[in-house]
Structures are given as structure tokens and as C-alpha cells.
Amino acid sequence: MGIALAFRGLAGNEHGMTRLAGVELGGTKAIVVLGRGTEIEQRVRIEVSDARSTLGPIAGQLAAWNREEPIEALGIASFGPVGVTRERADYGRILDTTPKPGWAGADLIEALGPAVDGPIALHTDVTAAAMAEGRWGAARGCTDYCYITVGTGIGVGIMVGGRPVSAMLHPEGGHIRVPRSPGDGFPGSCPIHGDCLEGIASGSAIVARTGSSGDDIDDDDPAWPFVIDALAEACATLFLILASQRIVLGGGVINSRSFLAEAIATRCAGLLGGYLPFITDRAPIEAAALGQDAGPRGSLLLAEAALNG
């Protein structure tokens, strides 16, 4: 089954009594959810360490729920890079290029699949969040949009025609290069690319840049204009390439600072200089509406897609 077929019917009817499970596997925590349809009924947080120590407890929780009553489908929303194309040999595996210790080659399908009775769908955590924001949140009504999560790292989920984009790999927009702001001498924190978008504007980059978490610095800290410029440049690039209806910004950095999305929207419009006819004084950029629930709810949408596929 190709990835397009796996997502057939994404905007279809809710499965009101269907017992679904989802896993949002993030960089520091995993959220395991049980739903009736796509409504979360139970959730469990599991700290993320190495693959074996993390996937075992996740599988145990899923198996416990499955013993109570069979789980009809499972959605896995994982950090990347991870194989997301079913026809490829690396489907469901964390790729060897991951910088996360203890995760290279981890097979998520093999580890978690036996814990449930039903089919499985897997994609990136940022794509799952994009799907949720499209169904219930800040991209509702859009078919062509992007979701950018700005947290420990930066990820980009791209939806075109109501379907997630992936080819040889899922999009890795967090590692694009953007023009640097004048006066920004920070070398960047990405271990692979240095001053890529993630290396200069993610939560970990803010810590490396300032010595403090983004939660602990003031709104007028001199680091924020550099972060805003980098994210605005990335959004401008995405609008020019994709002509998206909207870009949604989420993740811990954005969720904790209400002024960022508006500042990025205004700056992005200025960078585009009126070239795109659908963007004038303010780019169509919005803060995520679902907050920390976007990924978990998106994992249930992946489970729903597995049933519909």
C-alpha cells in the first residue's frame, strides 16, 4: 500500500465507537493515547531515552489496553528521520543518520505492531500535527498548507491536496539554509549543518545562543529578532515554492510566546515585497490552535487512516 492510499479518506467520517491508539514519539517524551474514534480518552507520558528502554514501555501500555478491549488500529507519529514510504525497506525505521543516541535503525513497526490487533500507519510527528491542525485547528478549511514545529528541533510537515507530502523521505525543512540577519554572529548549533534553520532558531539553538531556555528569557531579549528573521525567511521560501494557503506555527517555542507568530507573519510579508498576489501586509501565518495536543490527536488520525486505507 502506497503512502497516498494509506491516507485515503483523511477527511472522512469519525469512527465514533472505534477503539484507536496513537503514539507521538518525540525527542524527549512519548505520548501514548487511547481514543474512541479520534477523541482522546486516556493518555500516558513516557520519557524518551534509548530505543529499547523507550519502546518497551510504550508496547507494554498498548498491549495492556489491547487486552482490555482490542485496539482496531494504531498510528505512530515519530521524530525523524524515519522511513515513511511503505514500499521502501526502511519503512518504520529510524534512519542511521539520526543524531539521537541509541535510535539508529530502530524498527518502530516491529517493536509496537505486535501490541495491537489492527493495522498501523506511520508518519512523522510534525506531519501528524499538521493533519490535526487541518482537521480541527488553525488550518481548518485548507487543503494546501504547512505546519512548522519549533521546539527542541524544527520540523516541517507539508500538506498538498489534503495529503502529506513525502517522496524518497519526508520533508526535512528544518535543515534548510536561510539568509542570516545582519549582526548575527551565532555559529549555529546543528551538529550536522551548523547554522541551518534548526541550528539558529530552534529551542536548543536558543539555549546555545543565550545560555537559557526560551521559557526563561524576556520577550525583549536580543535573541528573538534573529529567531523571528530566520523563521520568516523559511516561511517566505515555503510560500514561494508551494504557494500554500497557510503556514501554521507550533511547538514549545511558539506555544509559549504569543507574539512570535504575528511578528513572523509581518516580517515574512515584508521579505516577499508584494511579489505574491495573495500576500500583502501580513502573510497567512497563524499560531497552532491545538497546542501540545496536535501530535497526539494527529497520531489518532494516522490510526483512522490505517482503517480507511
C-alpha positions in Angstrom: 0.0 0.0 0.0 1.5 3.3 -1.0 1.5 6.3 1.2 -1.2 8.0 -0.9 -3.6 5.1 -0.4 -2.7 5.0 3.3 -4.1 8.5 3.7 -7.2 8.0 1.6 -10.3 9.3 3.3 -8.4 11.5 5.7 -11.3 13.9 5.9 -14.0 11.2 6.1 -16.4 10.3 8.9 -15.4 10.0 12.5 -15.4 6.4 13.8 -17.5 7.2 16.9 -17.0 3.9 18.7 -13.8 2.7 17.0 -11.1 1.9 19.5 -7.9 3.6 18.2 -4.4 4.1 19.7 -1.7 6.5 18.9 1.9 7.2 19.8 3.5 10.6 19.5 7.2 9.8 19.7 9.1 13.0 20.3 12.7 13.9 21.1 12.2 14.0 24.9 8.9 12.4 25.6 6.4 10.0 24.1 2.6 10.5 24.5 0.6 7.2 24.2 -3.1 7.8 23.7 -6.2 5.7 23.6 -9.2 7.0 21.7 -12.8 6.3 20.8 -12.5 7.4 17.3 -10.2 10.4 17.2 -11.3 11.7 20.7 -8.6 11.0 23.3 -9.9 9.1 26.3 -6.6 8.2 28.0 -3.0 9.3 27.7 0.3 8.2 29.2 3.6 10.0 29.1 6.8 8.0 28.8 10.2 9.6 28.9 12.3 9.0 25.8 15.9 7.6 26.3 17.3 5.0 24.0 15.1 2.9 21.7 15.0 -0.3 23.7 14.2 1.5 27.0 11.5 3.6 25.4 9.7 1.3 23.0 9.4 -1.5 25.6 7.2 0.6 28.0 5.2 2.0 25.0 4.5 -1.5 23.7 3.5 -2.6 27.2 1.0 0.2 27.6 -0.5 -0.6 24.2 -0.7 -4.3 25.0 -2.4 -3.6 28.3 -5.1 -1.5 26.6 -5.4 -4.1 23.8 -6.1 -6.9 26.4 -8.9 -4.8 27.9 -10.5 -4.5 24.5 -9.0 -4.9 21.1 -7.4 -1.9 19.5 -8.6 -1.6 15.9 -5.7 0.5 14.5 -2.5 2.2 15.7 -1.0 5.4 14.4 2.7 6.2 15.1 3.8 9.8 14.8 7.6 9.7 15.1 10.5 12.1 15.2 12.7 11.9 12.2 14.5 11.0 10.1 12.3 7.9 9.8 11.2 5.8 6.8 7.6 6.8 5.9 7.2 5.1 2.5 5.7 1.6 2.7 7.4 0.3 -0.4 10.9 1.1 0.9 12.9 -1.3 3.1 13.4 1.4 5.7 9.7 1.9 6.3 9.1 2.3 10.0 12.8 2.5 10.9 14.7 5.4 12.4 17.4 6.2 9.9 21.1 5.7 10.6 21.6 9.4 10.1 19.7 10.3 13.3 21.8 12.3 15.8 19.8 10.7 18.6 21.9 8.2 20.6 20.6 4.6 20.7 18.0 5.0 18.0 19.8 4.4 14.7 18.0 1.5 12.9 15.2 1.2 15.5 12.2 -0.6 13.9 9.1 1.1 15.3 6.7 -1.2 13.4 8.4 -4.4 14.7 8.5 -3.1 18.3 5.0 -1.7 18.6 2.9 -3.6 16.0 2.5 -6.9 17.9 0.9 -5.0 20.8 -2.3 -4.3 18.9 -4.7 -6.3 16.8 -5.3 -3.8 13.9 -3.4 -2.2 11.1 -0.7 0.5 11.6 0.0 3.8 9.8 3.2 5.7 10.5 4.5 9.2 9.6 6.4 12.0 11.2 5.3 13.7 14.4 5.2 17.1 12.5 3.0 15.6 9.7 0.6 14.2 12.3 0.4 17.6 13.9 -0.2 19.1 10.5 -3.1 16.7 9.9 -4.7 17.5 13.3 -4.4 21.3 12.7 -6.1 20.7 9.4 -8.9 18.7 10.8 -9.6 20.8 14.0 -7.2 23.7 14.3 -5.5 26.7 12.6 -5.5 25.1 9.1 -9.1 24.0 9.2 -10.7 24.5 5.8 -7.3 24.4 4.0 -6.1 21.7 1.6 -2.6 23.1 0.9 -0.7 24.3 3.9 2.4 23.7 6.0 3.0 23.1 9.7 6.3 24.1 11.3 7.1 22.9 14.8 9.7 25.0 16.6 10.7 23.0 19.7 14.0 21.2 20.6 14.4 21.0 16.9 12.5 22.3 13.9 10.3 20.1 11.6 8.1 20.9 8.7 5.0 19.0 7.6 3.6 19.8 4.1 0.1 19.1 3.0 -0.9 19.3 -0.7 -4.4 18.5 -1.8 -5.2 17.3 1.7 -2.4 14.7 1.7 1.0 14.7 3.4 4.0 15.2 1.1 6.8 12.6 1.1 8.9 11.1 -1.6 12.3 9.4 -1.0 11.9 10.8 2.5 9.6 13.1 4.4 10.4 16.8 4.1 13.4 17.9 6.2 12.6 21.6 6.1 14.2 22.3 9.5 17.6 21.9 7.9 17.2 24.4 5.0 19.7 27.3 4.9 18.2 30.7 5.4 19.9 34.2 4.9 21.5 35.3 8.2 20.3 38.5 9.8 22.9 41.3 9.8 24.9 41.3 13.0 24.0 37.7 13.9 27.4 36.1 14.7 26.0 33.0 16.3 27.6 30.0 14.6 24.6 27.7 14.9 24.0 24.6 17.0 23.0 21.9 14.5 25.6 19.1 14.7 25.2 18.3 11.0 24.8 21.7 9.3 25.8 24.4 11.9 23.6 27.4 11.0 20.7 25.8 9.2 17.2 26.9 10.3 17.2 24.4 13.2 20.7 25.4 14.2 19.8 29.1 14.6 16.1 29.2 15.6 15.1 26.0 17.5 14.7 25.7 21.2 18.1 24.1 21.5 19.7 26.9 19.4 18.1 29.5 21.7 19.7 27.7 24.7 23.1 27.6 22.9 22.7 31.2 21.9 21.7 32.7 25.2 22.6 30.1 27.8 18.9 29.9 28.9 15.7 28.2 27.8 13.3 30.2 25.6 10.9 30.0 28.6 13.4 31.9 30.8 14.4 34.8 28.6 12.4 38.1 28.3 10.2 39.0 25.3 12.6 41.8 24.5 15.7 39.6 24.6 18.0 40.4 21.7 17.9 36.8 20.6 14.3 37.0 19.4 14.8 39.2 16.4 17.3 36.7 15.0 14.8 33.8 15.6 12.0 35.8 14.0 14.0 36.7 10.9 15.2 33.1 10.4 11.6 31.7 10.7 10.2 34.5 8.5 12.8 33.7 5.8 11.9 30.0 5.9 8.2 30.8 5.6 8.9 33.1 2.7 10.8 30.3 0.9 7.9 27.9 1.5 5.3 30.3 0.2 7.4 30.9 -2.9 7.9 27.2 -3.6 4.4 25.9 -2.6 2.0 28.8 -2.7 0.4 27.4 0.4 -2.9 28.8 1.7 -1.5 29.0 5.2 1.5 28.2 7.4 0.8 27.1 10.9 3.5 27.6 13.6 3.6 25.3 16.6 5.9 23.6 19.1 7.1 24.6 22.5 8.9 27.8 21.5 5.9 29.2 19.6 3.3 28.0 22.1 5.0 29.8 25.0 5.4 33.1 23.2 2.2 34.6 21.8 3.9 37.5 20.0 6.1 35.3 17.8 3.6 34.2 15.2 2.4 37.7 14.5 5.9 39.1 14.3 6.9 36.3 11.9 3.8 36.9 9.7 4.6 40.6 9.4 8.3 40.1 8.7 7.6 37.4 6.1 5.3 39.7 4.2 8.0 42.3 4.2 10.5 39.9 2.8 8.2 38.9 0.0 7.8 42.5 -1.0 4.4 42.2 -2.6 5.6 39.6 -5.2 2.9 37.0 -4.3 -0.6 38.3 -5.1 -2.2 36.5 -2.2 0.2 38.1 0.4 0.1 41.8 1.2 0.8 43.4 4.6 0.6 40.2 6.5 1.5 36.6 5.5 -1.1 34.0 6.2 0.8 32.6 9.2 -1.1 31.5 12.3 -0.1 30.0 15.7 -1.2 26.4 16.1 -4.6 26.1 17.8 -4.2 22.7 19.4 -1.0 23.3 21.3 0.5 20.2 22.7 -2.5 18.1 21.6 -1.7 18.4 17.9 0.7 15.5 17.8 -1.3 13.0 19.9 -4.5 13.9 18.1 -2.7 13.6 14.8 -1.5 10.1 15.8 -5.2 9.1 16.1 -5.8 10.5 12.6 -3.0 8.2 11.4 -4.8 5.3 13.0 -8.0 6.3 11.4 -6.2 6.5 8.0 -4.9 2.9 8.6 -8.5 1.8 8.9 -9.6 3.8 5.8 -6.7 2.6 3.7 
